[in-house]
């Protein structure tokens, strides 16, 4: 981080309205009696009229009042926006039914356009999409608690069963009744094989591949598959499924070949958005978490992007291994940093 240890660097920061200087010092203008943040968009003052202060309190003790434009006596704008978005998220989560944008904006004390923009910038999705994800989460919880599927649908905040059934396939991956029964009635074909990176499990629903898991212990991979739907019918060791497994292993050994098999991708709206962008990154290229957040249109959601990468259960086909830290170093990987390094080296060498 840049340090502003002398008046020359501080003045230069004011001239370029450097946001990184906010919180490190404040400046005051003698002719107006006002003090500001370095990033303030007010008309620049003459250098001879400017003084520098270590804190907002110090500027006020010197007799200056806070600027009404940049509000230097309040937390930085980014923090205020983050706090506002967090408050809206809690409001959506607590509501019995999804509040509309007008109601949220009124509660926030800002315009609908402003709320929509900053909410999407911080979370990567719109308030409407966030509310939909919360309804789906409630639905999953209620299916195990309510006496019937219909009761669960209305308890989750859906106004009609038709709206839920229109949205449920991507969220549940099967009918609500099957989900409620722990996957009973659902069929998942799978097989475990060996590749150059160790054991690999490939599993598919009728929609497409729903899991590509890697590890050292084949039994642990099978248990991981069973954890989500313990009552689903798992069918293994089918001869005609060997071709699918072979094509996935081919992808691991030569990622540049790609995989043209359909995927059954399940996750929140934000996760699916991240995974969709991940699939556009060519083999041999790397992007940072910051760059990935920028590509999905949510530059301030770096941590959420990293969490979405960690939640990916379809290794290599959704190439979260191509995401690295800003300095190029490797961060965590669901299937081990060593496998991540091996995949990247394999792609670079080709």
Order of alpha helices (4+ residues) and beta strands (2+ residues): alpha-beta-beta-beta-alpha-beta-alpha-alpha-alpha-alpha-alpha-alpha-alpha-beta-beta-beta-alpha-beta-alpha-alpha-beta-alpha-alpha-beta-alpha
